[in-house]
């Protein structure tokens, strides 16, 4: 009987390790997705700041300011 209990215990451990590996894989994929999303946000913010700088520059040196 002890051998059967040991085998069942090992089977439960293997199942638990499988669940842990799957969870780790999902967590890694989520981290990669967050990093990509953050990169896209940074790019969008940088582009918006460039646009704002161009608008400010145009209003400072545009018509009506004696340029």
Secondary structure, 3 states (H helix, E strand, C coil): CHHHHHHHHHHHHHHHHHHHHHHHHHHHHHHHHHHHHHHHHHHHHHHHHHHHHHHHHHHHHCCCCCC
